[in-house]
């Protein structure tokens, strides 16, 4: 698989937990689909392929925006600054 669903949003099998888009506080930073570094169809940030696009991965967020995600940005957990450099949210 080249792309992977964020398991913290979609779940899989019995762990599936559908939610309405309006229930997410920051859809512009919430990871939905990302470049996969493994073989899972549904996984978490550990499967992000951080070097596929010149040292970064492409990440599709819930609002439809696509972000360049170097490993440093994808790994941060601070939510202090909602700018383009703000960390991505894996577990909203």
Backbone as a chain_set.jsonl record, in Angstrom:
{"seq": "XXXXXXXXXXXXXXXXXXXXXXXXXXXXXXXXXXXXXXXXXXXXXXXXXXXXXXXXXXXXXXXXXXXXXXXXXXXXXXXXXXXXXXXXXXXX", "coords": {"N": [[0.841, -1.181, 0.0], [0.566, 2.202, -0.838], [-0.565, 4.304, 0.467], [-2.027, 5.075, 3.653], [-4.537, 4.711, 6.151], [-5.258, 6.689, 9.012], [-5.19, 5.052, 11.964], [-6.162, 5.919, 14.375], [-8.334, 7.385, 13.807], [-10.024, 5.983, 11.991], [-10.004, 3.33, 12.866], [-10.307, -0.261, 12.817], [-11.987, -3.144, 11.679], [-13.56, -4.544, 14.473], [-12.783, -2.406, 16.01], [-13.599, -0.143, 14.748], [-14.776, 3.164, 14.661], [-16.937, 5.289, 13.761], [-17.147, 8.81, 13.139], [-18.542, 12.103, 13.048], [-17.524, 14.746, 10.873], [-17.735, 17.287, 11.98], [-17.205, 16.853, 14.63], [-14.53, 17.0, 15.13], [-12.021, 19.0, 16.466], [-9.88, 20.343, 15.179], [-9.756, 19.97, 12.118], [-8.044, 20.712, 10.045], [-5.506, 20.038, 10.799], [-5.636, 17.42, 11.487], [-4.663, 14.205, 10.868], [-5.604, 12.116, 8.217], [-5.144, 10.441, 5.892], [-2.039, 9.101, 4.824], [1.375, 8.993, 3.484], [2.62, 5.793, 3.28], [4.917, 3.895, 5.104], [5.092, 1.262, 5.611], [3.39, -1.869, 5.381], [0.774, -1.819, 6.062], [-2.752, -1.207, 5.845], [-4.192, 0.337, 7.527], [-2.941, 2.296, 10.013], [-0.712, 3.892, 12.412], [1.258, 6.85, 13.308], [3.779, 5.692, 13.295], [4.062, 4.364, 10.914], [4.43, 6.284, 9.025], [5.969, 7.438, 6.096], [8.697, 9.105, 6.067], [10.569, 10.058, 4.209], [9.959, 9.902, 1.545], [9.296, 11.955, -0.263], [11.527, 13.93, -0.995], [12.666, 14.086, 1.677], [10.386, 14.186, 3.242], [6.928, 13.356, 4.014], [3.731, 13.095, 2.372], [0.684, 14.242, 3.637], [-2.746, 13.874, 4.045], [-5.216, 15.809, 5.378], [-8.229, 16.019, 7.41], [-9.744, 18.198, 6.489], [-9.296, 18.248, 3.821], [-6.96, 19.389, 3.049], [-3.551, 19.155, 1.997], [-0.475, 18.329, 3.392], [3.035, 18.86, 3.714], [5.108, 16.749, 5.405], [7.77, 16.595, 7.193], [9.758, 14.352, 9.178], [10.332, 15.569, 11.685], [8.218, 17.403, 12.042], [5.984, 15.736, 12.037], [6.368, 14.223, 14.318], [6.215, 15.931, 16.504], [4.371, 17.015, 19.403], [3.308, 19.261, 20.519], [0.771, 21.743, 20.714], [0.728, 24.455, 20.543], [1.041, 26.464, 18.533], [-0.925, 27.185, 15.854], [0.032, 27.353, 13.194], [1.377, 26.77, 9.839], [3.574, 25.298, 10.478], [2.854, 23.946, 12.682], [2.351, 21.04, 14.734], [1.151, 17.901, 13.448], [-1.995, 16.307, 14.049], [-2.565, 13.214, 15.366], [-4.06, 11.739, 17.163], [-6.875, 12.877, 17.744]], "CA": [[0.0, 0.0, 0.0], [1.304, 3.468, -0.812], [-1.229, 5.211, 1.395], [-2.49, 4.407, 4.854], [-5.509, 5.45, 6.954], [-4.89, 6.901, 10.409], [-5.957, 4.105, 12.776], [-6.766, 6.61, 15.504], [-9.605, 7.943, 13.328], [-10.861, 4.997, 11.33], [-10.05, 2.023, 13.504], [-10.433, -1.34, 11.843], [-12.779, -4.256, 12.197], [-14.36, -4.247, 15.655], [-12.35, -1.138, 16.587], [-14.088, 0.967, 13.939], [-15.585, 4.115, 15.417], [-17.274, 6.41, 12.891], [-17.419, 10.115, 13.761], [-18.901, 13.181, 12.12], [-16.443, 15.708, 10.671], [-17.921, 18.414, 12.899], [-16.763, 16.487, 15.98], [-13.082, 17.209, 15.24], [-11.719, 20.395, 16.797], [-8.936, 20.927, 14.222], [-9.647, 19.098, 10.951], [-6.959, 21.134, 9.154], [-4.257, 19.427, 11.269], [-5.892, 16.034, 11.868], [-4.221, 13.287, 9.815], [-6.56, 11.104, 7.784], [-4.434, 9.503, 5.021], [-0.638, 9.517, 4.74], [2.322, 8.122, 2.788], [2.849, 4.609, 4.094], [6.257, 3.328, 5.11], [4.972, -0.165, 5.904], [2.452, -2.572, 4.504], [-0.561, -1.793, 6.651], [-3.753, -0.327, 5.238], [-4.624, 1.199, 8.614], [-1.835, 2.316, 10.987], [-0.479, 5.161, 13.071], [2.395, 7.639, 12.857], [4.962, 4.85, 13.12], [4.119, 3.918, 9.521], [4.661, 7.426, 8.13], [7.184, 7.324, 5.276], [9.148, 10.496, 6.16], [11.592, 10.463, 3.25], [9.539, 9.557, 0.189], [9.239, 13.157, -1.096], [12.632, 14.846, -0.617], [12.805, 14.24, 3.116], [9.101, 14.386, 3.914], [5.789, 12.58, 3.535], [2.504, 13.852, 2.12], [-0.368, 13.9, 4.574], [-4.053, 14.45, 3.753], [-5.954, 16.057, 6.62], [-9.682, 15.89, 7.293], [-10.357, 19.315, 5.761], [-8.938, 18.108, 2.42], [-5.653, 19.983, 2.828], [-2.401, 18.257, 1.945], [0.672, 18.948, 4.056], [4.352, 18.24, 3.661], [5.386, 16.371, 6.789], [9.069, 16.018, 7.546], [9.648, 13.579, 10.418], [10.324, 16.46, 12.852], [6.867, 17.968, 12.214], [5.043, 14.667, 12.318], [6.613, 13.673, 15.648], [5.937, 16.883, 17.589], [3.05, 16.882, 20.005], [2.855, 20.558, 21.016], [-0.314, 22.345, 19.924], [0.736, 25.878, 20.891], [0.999, 27.359, 17.388], [-1.675, 26.57, 14.766], [0.545, 27.765, 11.888], [1.729, 25.671, 8.937], [4.62, 24.504, 11.124], [2.299, 23.294, 13.869], [2.368, 19.586, 14.604], [-0.039, 17.218, 12.958], [-2.717, 15.604, 15.106], [-2.835, 11.817, 15.051], [-5.09, 11.269, 18.097], [-7.653, 14.079, 18.114]], "C": [[0.878, 1.233, 0.0], [0.716, 4.422, 0.214], [-1.844, 4.407, 2.537], [-3.502, 5.302, 5.571], [-5.005, 5.559, 8.391], [-5.777, 6.018, 11.293], [-6.652, 4.761, 13.959], [-8.077, 7.296, 15.115], [-10.54, 6.854, 12.843], [-11.025, 3.698, 12.105], [-10.077, 0.953, 12.433], [-11.212, -2.47, 12.486], [-13.653, -3.837, 13.365], [-14.001, -2.903, 16.288], [-12.84, 0.078, 15.809], [-15.004, 1.861, 14.775], [-15.869, 5.345, 14.564], [-17.581, 7.671, 13.692], [-17.783, 11.11, 12.683], [-17.735, 14.168, 12.037], [-16.534, 16.862, 11.668], [-17.421, 18.11, 14.309], [-15.266, 16.694, 16.187], [-12.793, 18.69, 15.438], [-10.829, 21.056, 15.745], [-8.763, 20.025, 13.0], [-8.502, 19.469, 10.013], [-5.603, 20.568, 9.586], [-4.421, 17.954, 11.628], [-5.609, 15.105, 10.698], [-5.307, 12.262, 9.512], [-5.852, 10.031, 6.961], [-3.005, 10.018, 4.857], [0.194, 8.524, 3.943], [2.76, 7.019, 3.735], [4.279, 4.1, 3.973], [6.254, 1.852, 5.422], [4.007, -0.812, 4.941], [1.032, -2.583, 5.041], [-1.488, -0.848, 5.897], [-4.261, 0.686, 6.248], [-3.533, 1.144, 9.675], [-1.718, 3.711, 11.592], [0.782, 5.836, 12.577], [3.681, 6.843, 12.686], [5.126, 4.342, 11.704], [4.341, 5.067, 8.535], [5.981, 7.239, 7.397], [7.786, 8.727, 5.157], [10.154, 10.938, 5.109], [11.199, 10.235, 1.794], [9.547, 10.761, -0.76], [10.283, 14.167, -0.617], [12.663, 15.126, 0.882], [11.512, 14.484, 3.863], [8.06, 13.437, 3.331], [4.652, 13.536, 3.197], [1.425, 13.322, 3.044], [-1.645, 14.618, 4.154], [-4.799, 14.588, 5.076], [-7.461, 16.034, 6.348], [-10.353, 17.018, 6.524], [-10.043, 19.272, 4.268], [-7.602, 18.722, 2.082], [-4.552, 18.935, 2.841], [-1.202, 18.998, 2.503], [1.929, 18.146, 3.802], [4.739, 17.967, 5.109], [6.766, 15.752, 6.939], [8.919, 15.314, 8.89], [9.565, 14.489, 11.634], [8.929, 17.039, 13.097], [5.872, 16.888, 12.616], [5.18, 14.135, 13.743], [6.278, 14.631, 16.783], [4.535, 16.719, 18.13], [2.512, 18.203, 20.526], [1.753, 21.099, 20.122], [-0.387, 23.847, 20.167], [0.513, 26.798, 19.701], [0.254, 26.708, 16.22], [-1.231, 27.003, 13.373], [0.837, 26.54, 11.032], [2.807, 24.786, 9.535], [4.117, 23.767, 12.353], [2.291, 21.791, 13.663], [1.052, 19.048, 14.059], [-0.688, 16.469, 14.108], [-3.046, 14.194, 14.644], [-3.962, 11.273, 15.909], [-5.913, 12.453, 18.55], [-8.6, 13.831, 19.273]], "O": [[1.841, 1.305, 0.764], [1.43, 5.258, 0.769], [-2.138, 3.22, 2.398], [-3.34, 6.522, 5.593], [-4.396, 4.627, 8.916], [-6.989, 6.224, 11.355], [-7.623, 4.221, 14.489], [-8.836, 7.735, 15.979], [-11.706, 6.804, 13.235], [-12.061, 3.041, 12.013], [-9.885, 1.251, 11.254], [-11.105, -2.716, 13.687], [-14.409, -2.871, 13.257], [-14.806, -2.323, 17.015], [-12.528, 1.211, 16.174], [-15.881, 1.383, 15.495], [-15.136, 6.331, 14.629], [-18.183, 7.619, 14.764], [-17.371, 10.967, 11.531], [-17.041, 14.394, 13.028], [-15.511, 17.354, 12.143], [-17.232, 19.032, 15.103], [-14.78, 16.575, 17.312], [-13.263, 19.532, 14.673], [-11.016, 22.236, 15.451], [-7.725, 19.378, 12.86], [-8.033, 18.619, 9.256], [-4.646, 20.616, 8.813], [-3.456, 17.304, 12.029], [-6.247, 15.21, 9.651], [-5.855, 11.626, 10.412], [-5.94, 8.845, 7.283], [-2.782, 11.225, 4.763], [-0.203, 7.376, 3.744], [3.214, 7.281, 4.849], [4.785, 3.899, 2.869], [7.32, 1.24, 5.492], [3.832, -0.349, 3.814], [0.177, -3.295, 4.514], [-1.057, 0.181, 5.378], [-4.71, 1.77, 5.875], [-3.226, 0.068, 10.187], [-2.529, 4.594, 11.312], [1.328, 5.449, 11.544], [4.588, 7.293, 11.987], [6.22, 3.926, 11.323], [4.43, 4.833, 7.33], [6.998, 6.919, 8.013], [7.427, 9.469, 4.243], [10.561, 12.1, 5.115], [12.038, 10.365, 0.903], [9.785, 10.59, -1.956], [9.96, 15.132, 0.077], [12.683, 16.284, 1.3], [11.535, 14.944, 5.005], [8.28, 12.802, 2.3], [4.62, 14.664, 3.689], [1.27, 12.112, 3.214], [-1.634, 15.829, 3.931], [-4.99, 13.611, 5.801], [-7.898, 16.03, 5.197], [-11.428, 16.818, 5.959], [-10.47, 20.153, 3.522], [-7.138, 18.599, 0.948], [-4.608, 17.959, 3.589], [-0.941, 20.145, 2.141], [1.896, 16.921, 3.689], [4.698, 18.871, 5.943], [6.923, 14.536, 6.829], [8.027, 15.66, 9.664], [8.787, 14.205, 12.545], [8.505, 17.152, 14.247], [5.006, 17.126, 13.458], [4.205, 13.645, 14.314], [6.077, 14.191, 17.915], [3.619, 16.33, 17.405], [1.355, 18.264, 20.94], [1.8, 20.93, 18.903], [-1.451, 24.447, 20.014], [-0.147, 27.827, 19.845], [0.768, 25.751, 15.642], [-2.048, 27.018, 12.453], [0.579, 25.409, 11.445], [2.94, 23.629, 9.137], [4.875, 23.041, 12.996], [2.231, 21.322, 12.526], [-0.005, 19.664, 14.197], [-0.005, 16.043, 15.039], [-3.731, 14.009, 13.638], [-4.742, 10.438, 15.45], [-5.678, 12.987, 19.634], [-9.315, 14.742, 19.692]]}, "num_chains": 1, "name": "protein.A"}
